[in-house]
Amino acid sequence: MSLSKITIKKMMREIFTEKSPWRVAMGEREQVTTQLKEQLSRLNNVEIDRSYYHNYYNKNKSEHLCSFSLNDVTSRWSHYDFHLLLNDKYEMAIEYSYHDAAIVSNIAEIEAFIAACQEQLDRQAALLNRRTKVRQFKAQAIIAQVKQIADEDNFEFFTENDTVKLKLFVRLSKDSAIEIHIPFKQFQEVLPNLRSIIASVREVYKQGVKFKISQVNNWHDSHWIKPSGK
């Protein structure tokens, strides 16, 4: 999960009204830059001058006041870089990308914008946490049932899972296993049939029949033998 470019642009439009541009004279730049860095560095999950903007943005150094990065707590590597610059009218602007910028009125607007971004990220983190707990509950329910079946029908298994499914590996022989994908969305429908599914696969394997599921390509169309009358 992450903040989309559209979401960031929308929040910039809502918070930075551009009604009272913050103009910074040449002699004030060092003082303003120090003020910005001191106040923004006190905020949670904000890093100052993390990104080296000079070459990437091809900006003149004299236009740049400071940069800050907003870290996404749900992802170790995810962060959002913003740059505080002066335009040709000496007005402070906040820039997210080449074409996404807004005029800043005061530092309170910057702090309000950061707070809005963090609130959105917090909501996403809470939603992600709830979904993770639901997946864990479903995975535990599936594993508990498979363990009971495995004990009764005498087979070995292990499981893996991602965000959408649990992968069940049932040992068929020393060197072979069947991989069954159980979508979390359909796990309640699959559970009652799981014993018969596993038993059928094991029985077919015992008879010496091996199979795999393949992706169907368009060039296979001419090879299909259709039922009579169709």
Sequence and secondary structure as in RCSB ss.txt:
>XXXX:A:sequence
MSLSKITIKKMMREIFTEKSPWRVAMGEREQVTTQLKEQLSRLNNVEIDRSYYHNYYNKNKSEHLCSFSLNDVTS
RWSHYDFHLLLNDKYEMAIEYSYHDAAIVSNIAEIEAFIAACQEQLDRQAALLNRRTKVRQFKAQAIIAQVKQIA
DEDNFEFFTENDTVKLKLFVRLSKDSAIEIHIPFKQFQEVLPNLRSIIASVREVYKQGVKFKISQVNNWHDSHWI
KPSGK
>XXXX:A:secstr
    HHHHHHHHHHH   SS  B  GGGHHHHHHHHHHHHHTSTTEEES S HHHHHT  GGGEEEEEEEE TT 
TT EEEEEEEE TTSBEEEEEETTEEEE   HHHHHHHHHHHHHHHHHHHHHHHHHHHHHHHHHHHHHHHHHHHH
HHHT  EEEEE SSEEEEEEE SSS EEEEEEEGGGHHHHGGGHHHHHHHHHHHHHTT         GGGGGG  
  TT 
